[in-house]
Amino acid sequence: MQGEDRWADIREMNDRLIACERCPRLVEFRKAVVGRDKRFRGETYWARPVPGYGDINGRLLIVGLAPAASGGNRTGRVFTGDKSSDFLVSCLHEAGITNQPTSERRDDGLIYYDAYITAAVKCVPPDNKPLPEEIENCSVYLRSEIGFMKNLKVILVLGQIALQAVVRLIADPAEPRSRYRFVHGAVYSMNGIRVVCSYHPSPRNVNTGKLKRSDFVDLLKKVKEMALE
């Protein structure tokens, strides 16, 4: 798995990523949602592809689905400024993976310990449903992020789309993809990296009790321990 075959480092990759316009539908939508949320009217939106964040030399990679319309698409940082990030980062903090329990804006001082967080798709998709070709277009960036993480041991995937994106990039192509079914808490070994599945920390999953805080924190602590092994 190589990340530097296209770019010298993660900064160079992110410079290219931020300027990306490979998916016309997503380019249009990320701009169209600006100002739709009354809470943020008058605020300047990022409205561009959202790069990953954290320690690229870390042993843990967290992969979500895509930026939220009024979250990452507004703030310019992945899992920042929306309900999903409120829940996720508070749980990460309880598990000892971040220095603070909140993620509200790019300059809020949030630090990820030994971990990097990103998304399978870097632009907000309509109805949170990226098309297969959009996931494929973005895979070049996720592939490089994985390649740049030279100390990577564990990938935590948040949801089925994140799992599918990772499987396509690092699983043995001789293995049937159906082997890697999305089951919350499942652990798979792919190319020397352990991949752990979790429900996405979306308001729907949290509010319905599908993803319980105590269970999620326990899973995060387990993932942290696995990365230290």
C-alpha angles and dihedrals in degrees: 000000000000126000099170096058089093104022135032094228144343093277092057090047092050091050088057093042095054090055094047118129100165095127112058094191092055094043089055095044098047088059096039093060094057109119096005092115107073091210091067104034111139091025119120110246125212090222094176135096110300117229126214122265139211137041110348087190091056128116096229127067120190116199123193132178107258141310118291118245094243095023121055092359088059102036100034095232127098115253093006131132103007140087095265092054092046090059097037098049094043088054092045089053092051088052091051097249098115133038095231139026098236137069110188109140141000095262099046095108098248113167127190114211113223089335142100125201129204143143135250089233118036099203129060110260126208110269088359088281114123118194119245091251091052091053089049092049090053094046091085089066096045090047090054094046089054090046093051092053097086093173096047116144107152135032119197110202118201106209138346098287091054090050092049091049092052094044091055091053106042111015121102105268088218090065118083111249089225087073089073103065119175108250121156108252095014117143123206132181115224125173092335094311124107115227118202122196125218135168112257112262092238120149089248094056093043098043094048091050093243087124111036119198096230092049092047093049090050090052091049091051089051091050091049091052091048090053090054095052 
